[in-house]
Amino acid sequence: MSSVLKLSRSAEEGLRELLKFLLEKKRVKAVFTLCKIKKNGTVSYSLITDADMLKDALPLFPLMPQNAGKLLSRLTLKEHLAEPIAAVVRPCELRAFIELVKREQGSLENFIFISTTCPGTYPLEMSVNGDISKKLPEYEEDVKKGNVISDTRPICKACEHFMPYSADMTVALIGEKDIDKNCEIFLNTEKAEKLIEGMDGELVERELETEEVKNLRSKRQEEKRKLFEEINVEGLGLSGLVETFGRCIGCHGCSRVCPICYCVLCDFDSRDYENEPSTYESELKKRGGVRVPPNTVLYHLGRLTHVSVSCVGCGMCTDVCPADIPLSTIFLKVGEEVQKIFNYIPGKDVEEAIPLNKFEKDEFTEVED
Amino acid sequence: MKTKDFEPKIMTFLCNWCSYAGADLAGVSRLQYPTNTRVIRVPCSGRIDPLFILKCLQDGYDGVLISGCHPGDCHYISGNYVARRRFAILKTALEFMGIEPGRVQFSWVSAGEGEKFSQVISKVTEAVKVLGPMRKLVKAANSLVG
């Protein structure tokens, strides 16, 4: 059981009111949340200090314009926050940020994380023409019923980690029948309980993990099975991967938006992977034809080996891919396999070291000799 | 190509402190071993990025051998333990890619084990010979990808 702050407003309005309360009472210096930037329903992450500007905040808008984990890392890369900021982020964004903090790319200090039981987000391309705003009523209905929501991103439909692991506050959405009337904010930490002291609203006790949540988890597992089956991810093999990645136009957008790909200078952006004329010549002699530019497939396979251990499955890579490569499906699959051998869930616990930063003296002896 | 005619090319990454000295010892002791290997000396087995291995396989090597200090003997205390973890990840990824995991091998050879070094090379060469040429990633005739 956890204590819950119950506000008699819709979930989004309730959350906005909470943010306003935190700002006005100076409990936090600023709020980090999704904000409307255009009338057609485009949103972006913003930092807000002026409580009046919160009217444009859309903290629950079902779109991930960027992985917020990456943005929070940029905010705290050079120095940790001097004053508290309340950040409204999705569970996978929070996990991504924690993975970055583990890599010393940011700091958790002075952050108050507000997250939700995440119903999923729509693909980026739908954000352009206001299509998402049209979908919102349907979205809300499905959230209430605890359904897998149609037209959301495939990776969201297949996501099992939709309950935040380390948020200070969690807004219950999935399977909540009256999110249009009631806003229930779970207070997961003492810090959270202190912050809301003095706020109007009822304090109750209840469980976050309802039947609907459990049902959705099994529905999502089924979706994941279907997703893997769709591109036959297990049977792809090298020729399948070469075909799939062969579509790549080499924009490297997937690594730009990937929260785990944090290297400032990527090896693949350097000239190291350009072929010498003599290499082209010898390759052509052997094979009679080569792809130009070279190393496109190697780029993806390399990223797979680098990222898989910490991939949170946020799906940004698929979202930005102009060649429509099902990157996140492949990364999710390989990520799961790799994370399984270390029994590791990326971004679950900041205290747990990244598998590559620790070792046991007698493990994996089967890989030797 | 029949297996018996096939001479694989094997890239070998040797750690400066143990395995490279082991290879030296094998040479000084005039031990015979197959000549299929090309050696790259690295400061520590922990220096090896899985990418190096993939790049070798793509560039036409039929196998890759990584050799470092025995557990507990790493010059940098724990480089080889980390390498082993990284290697476990690569093995999983290779399996997914459908590349025979036997093409990439990992072993511990100390500076005093010239004999073991020659045995390891013979063993790996034999294993890769059985697997045949690495065609999938690069050598497929007329394949325009890679």
Chai-1 contact restraints between the chains, C-beta under 6 A:
chainA,res_idxA,chainB,res_idxB,connection_type,confidence,min_distance_angstrom,max_distance_angstrom,comment,restraint_id
A,G237,B,G98,contact,1.0,0.0,6.0,A-B,restraint_1
A,L238,B,M97,contact,1.0,0.0,6.0,A-B,restraint_2
A,L238,B,G98,contact,1.0,0.0,6.0,A-B,restraint_3
A,L238,B,K136,contact,1.0,0.0,6.0,A-B,restraint_4
A,L241,B,M97,contact,1.0,0.0,6.0,A-B,restraint_5
A,V242,B,V145,contact,1.0,0.0,6.0,A-B,restraint_6
A,G246,B,V145,contact,1.0,0.0,6.0,A-B,restraint_7
A,G288,B,N142,contact,1.0,0.0,6.0,A-B,restraint_8
A,G289,B,N142,contact,1.0,0.0,6.0,A-B,restraint_9
A,G289,B,L144,contact,1.0,0.0,6.0,A-B,restraint_10
A,R291,B,L144,contact,1.0,0.0,6.0,A-B,restraint_11
A,R291,B,V145,contact,1.0,0.0,6.0,A-B,restraint_12
A,R291,B,G146,contact,1.0,0.0,6.0,A-B,restraint_13
A,L298,B,Q58,contact,1.0,0.0,6.0,A-B,restraint_14
A,L301,B,L54,contact,1.0,0.0,6.0,A-B,restraint_15
A,G302,B,L51,contact,1.0,0.0,6.0,A-B,restraint_16
A,L304,B,A93,contact,1.0,0.0,6.0,A-B,restraint_17
A,T305,B,P50,contact,1.0,0.0,6.0,A-B,restraint_18
A,T305,B,L90,contact,1.0,0.0,6.0,A-B,restraint_19
A,T305,B,A93,contact,1.0,0.0,6.0,A-B,restraint_20
A,V309,B,I89,contact,1.0,0.0,6.0,A-B,restraint_21
A,V334,B,F96,contact,1.0,0.0,6.0,A-B,restraint_22
A,E337,B,T92,contact,1.0,0.0,6.0,A-B,restraint_23
A,V338,B,I89,contact,1.0,0.0,6.0,A-B,restraint_24
A,V338,B,T92,contact,1.0,0.0,6.0,A-B,restraint_25
A,I341,B,A88,contact,1.0,0.0,6.0,A-B,restraint_26
A,L356,B,R85,contact,1.0,0.0,6.0,A-B,restraint_27
A,F359,B,Y81,contact,1.0,0.0,6.0,A-B,restraint_28
A,F359,B,V82,contact,1.0,0.0,6.0,A-B,restraint_29
A,F359,B,R85,contact,1.0,0.0,6.0,A-B,restraint_30
A,F364,B,R84,contact,1.0,0.0,6.0,A-B,restraint_31
A,F364,B,A88,contact,1.0,0.0,6.0,A-B,restraint_32
A,V367,B,F87,contact,1.0,0.0,6.0,A-B,restraint_33
A,V367,B,A88,contact,1.0,0.0,6.0,A-B,restraint_34
A,V367,B,K91,contact,1.0,0.0,6.0,A-B,restraint_35
A,V367,B,F106,contact,1.0,0.0,6.0,A-B,restraint_36
A,E368,B,F106,contact,1.0,0.0,6.0,A-B,restraint_37
A,D369,B,S107,contact,1.0,0.0,6.0,A-B,restraint_38
